């Protein structure tokens, strides 16, 4: 585990955050749930190439966004098998606490809607479009 990933993991746990991204002393933190903080980085044009991350839960949707952001290494408290495979296939180092078959929705009654939205997708840009579409659908429900 890289030093920055270790630091991100420690901050994540110590401050009870959902996501921490760090590189050479520059730190981004979030308590927001789901994929929103990652989409905010993209929407705000924040360059994160070479950064390390720690995240409580990483599903396939988040994995695609981390790939688009250029994250170098990630610690995930919980990660889905597909997310881990996607990240590793793009050269992202992965350290995880627990690996699961799939990420559940917040009420644990079914599959995470973002993970379901990217099923059968293999390109990060296509995944981002599918994620945004799903989030719009969910906001109307």
C-alpha positions, 0 to 999 in steps of 0.5 A, a space after each residue: 500500500 502506498 503511503 498516500 493510500 495508507 493516509 487516505 484510509 486512516 483519514 477515512 476511518 478516523 473522521 468517519 468519511 465516505 471518500 478520501 482522495 490524496 496526493 502529496 498533501 492535497 486532500 479531498 474529503 467527503 461524507 456524501 453517500 454513493 457516487 455523488 462525490 466522484 461525479 462532482 470531481 468530474 463535473 468540476 474538472 478536478 484533475 486527480 491523475 496519480 492520486 490515491 483514494 480510500 472509499 467505504 464502498 466501491 461498486 462497478 459504477 464507482 470503479 468506472 468513475 475512479 478510472 476516468 479520474 485517473 486514480 492510481 491506487 485505491 483502498 475499498 472497505 467493501 468492493 464488488 468482484 466486478 469493480 475490483 476486476 475493472 480497476 485492476 484491468 486498467 492498472 489501478 492497484 486495489 486493496 480491500 477489506 471485504 470483496 462481495 459478489 455485488 453491492 446492495 442498495 441502501 435498504 439492502 433489499 436488492 442490487 445497487 442501482 448504479 452497479 446495475 446501471 453499468 452491467 454489460 458495459 466495459 468502457 468508462 465513458 459509456 458507463 458514465 453516461 449510463 450512471 447519469 441516466 440512472 441518477 436522473 431516473 432515480 431523481 424522478 421516482 
